[in-house]
Amino acid sequence: MSAASAVAPGYAGTWVVLPTYNEVANIEAISAAILTALPGATLLVVDDGSPDGTGEFADRLAAENPLVQVRHRKAKQGLGRAYLDGFGVALTGGAKVVVQMDADWSHDPAALPSLVRPLLEGRADLVIGSRYVAGGGTTDWGLLRKLISRCGSLFARSMLGLAPNDLTGGFKAWRSATLASVPADGVRAGGYVFQIEMTYRASRLGARVVEVPILFRDRLAGQSKMSRRIIVEAFFVVLSLRWDELRGRGPKRPSRS
């Protein structure tokens, strides 16, 4: 019997979507940690044609473990697009819970059970791993990065009238029906502002959003993908979402018969 088949199916039906681009230094260890934290879950690596061979290394992991799948994309098209592609694969594959996280160890796999628990207990439709609630925080960040992250969440929260404290983080778990209700063709954000936009759209559709504390740390290997362009994009997308809503063109909660 293989190691994978001997695993208790405690998290069968949970899929973890892990976008990668030049993460060959991280992919083996982070994959093992994810599957250890969520026994029985499926790990979907979405690789954007990494020139460092991340996709090929992920293929080797998949050949050794049926709980690992790989989605190859021809080129880097933005984090948001990678997630949307992965979400589609997970939902088509029968996922009941879909987790999104980074491959650079900034999101601790040990926190995965606490992230998924409110969904399995029926208390939430979307769970955000939050740096900005009691018990959460960041490490290894300079003052400027902390200000950018914190102010970005506060700006989006005030402009869009959202309740969650952490709107820019990407460590989240979704109930599959909630995720499927957010139309992928309506999501315009291709970068980190994708996190804000998805939470905004889910909230407007009536999703129950819960935050659980996480400790976010800077990546252990590789280079950060954060840039000035990403920050500017976030600013203008938030303004655009608000403007569309003021004109009556924003997402609306479905009526109940």
N, C-alpha and C positions, 0 to 999 in steps of 0.2 A: 504493500500500500504506500502511495506517495505521501510526502509530508502534507501536500495541499489537501488531499482527500481525507486525511486524518484530522483536519482542523474542525473544531466544533462550529456549526453553522450559526453562531450567535448573531452575526451581522449580515447574514445572507440577505440579499435585496438592497444592501447599501453599496453604492458606487462612489469611489473617490476619483474625481477628475483632477489630473495633475498636468497642467501645461508645462512644457519645457522648451528652452532655447539655450543651447550651450550649457547644459547642466550635467555633463558627463562626470564631473567630480562629485556630484551629489546623488545621482539617480539610484545607484545600487543600495546605499545605506538608507536613504529616505524611503525607498520602496519597501524594504524589509521592516522598517519601523512602523510604517502605515499598516501593513498586513498583520503585524504583531499586535498593534493597538486595537484593530478591528478584525478579529478572527472571522473568516468566512466572507468578508467583504471583497468586492471586485475593485481592482485598481486599474484605471484607464489613464495611460500616459498619452498626452496629446503633444506630439513633437512637431515644431515648425521648421523642419528641414535643418536641424542644427548642424553646422559645419564641423563641430567637434566630435561628432559620432554619437551623440546622446540617443538618437532614434535607433541606431543599430544596436547599441548596448541594451536598450529597452526591449528590443526584439529577442535578445538572448535571455533576458529575464522572463519574458512571456513564454519562451520555448521550455523553460524549466518549471513554470508554475502556471496552471490554467486560470488562476485568479488574477493574472496580469494580462491586460490587453493593451495594444498600442494603436494609436491613430496617427498616421503620417500625413502631414500637410506639406505642400511643396515649398513654401516660403513663409517667412515671418510676416504675419498679417495683423498683429496686435493681440494683446492678452485677451481682450473681450471676445474677439472672433474665435480664438482658440477655445475659450470656455463654452461659447455657444455651440461650437462644433461638438465638443465633448458632451455637453448636456444632451444634444440630440442623440448621440450614440447610446448614452446611458438610459435615456427614456425609452428608446426603441428596444434596448436590451432588457427591459422589464424592471428597472430600478424603482424601488419604493422610497428610498432616501438618496439624495445626491449631495455629496460634499465637494466643495471646491477649496483648494489650498495651493500654496506655492511649493516649489521643489527645492528651495534654497535654505531650508531649516529655520526660516523666520517664523513659520508656523510649526509649533511643536506637535508631532504626532501623538504624544502622550495625552494631549488635550482632546483628542478625537472622541472618546466615549462621552465626555461631558458635553461636547458640541451636539452629538447625535441624540442624547438622552431625551431632551424635551420633545423631539419629534416622535420618538418611539413611545413616549408616554402620552401622546396626543395633546400636549400643552402648547404647541407652536406649529407654525407652517414654515417659518424661516428662523434660523438661529444664527446670530452673528457672534463670532469670537471677538470680544470687545476689549480694546485697550483702555477704554475711558469709562469703565464702571468700577465699583469697589472690587479690589482684588486683581484688577488688570493693570497693565503698564507696558513700558518699553525699556529695553536695555541697549547699550552700545550706540545710542543715537546722540548726535550733537544737538545743541539748542535750536539751531536753524531748522533741522529736519523735524524736530518735535513741534516747532511752531507751525511749519507748513502743514503737517498732518492734522494737528489739532484745529488750526484755523480753517482748513479745508472742510472738516466735518462740521464745524460750527456754522460756516457760511452756507453749506448745503442744507443743513438742518433748519436754519432760519428762513432761507429763501423758499424752500419747498414744504415747510411745515411738517417735518418728520420727527418722530419721537426718538429713534435710536441715537445714542451718543457717538457711536463709531460708524461713520458712513463711508469711509475710505478704505477700510480694511477688507481683505479678500478671503478671510478664513470663515466660511459659511457652510451651513447645512440646510438643505431644502427638502420639504415634502414634495414628492414627485408631482403630485397634482397641482401644487402651487407653481412649481417651476414651469410646468407645461402650459399653465394659463397665461404666462407672460409671453406675448408674441415676439419671437426672435427677430422677425423682419421689421419690428418697430424700434429696436434698440440701435441707436446710432453710434454709441461710444465704442471706440476701438482700443482705448488704453485703460488706465487705472480708474478713470471716471466711470467706467463700466460698473464698478462696485456701487457707486452712488445711484446710477440710473436703474439698476436691477432692483435695489431695495425700494427706491421710489415707486417703480411700477408695481411691484408686489404689494406695497402698502396701499396704493390707490385701489388695488383690486380687492382689498379687505383682508390681506394676510395678517395673521397673528405673528408679530415679530418679537423675539426674545433675545436678549443679550446675555452671554455668559462670559466671565472674565478670562482673559488669556494674557500671557506674558509674551510680548513680541520682541524678538531679538534680531539684530542685523544679520545678514546672510553670512554663513561660515566660509563659503568658497564661491569664486566667480565674481562677476561684476554686477552692481545694481543696475536695473533698467530704468530707474527714475531719471527724469530730465525736465528741463524748463518747459519744453513743448508739452509734456504731459500735464504739467500744472496749469498752463494757459488753456489747454483743451478742456480741462475740468471746469475752469471758471466759466467759459463760454457755453459749455453744454448745460450746466446748471441754470444759467440765465435763459437759455433757449427752452429748457423744460418748463420753467416758470412762465415764460412768455406764451408758450403754447397753451398752458393751462388757463391763463388769463383770457385767452381768445377762445376758450371752450374746445380746444383741440387736444387736451391731455387725456390720459387713460382714465376710464371711469369704472367704478365698481359695477359689476353686472347686477341687473335688477332681479329681485326674487319674486317668483310667482306665488 
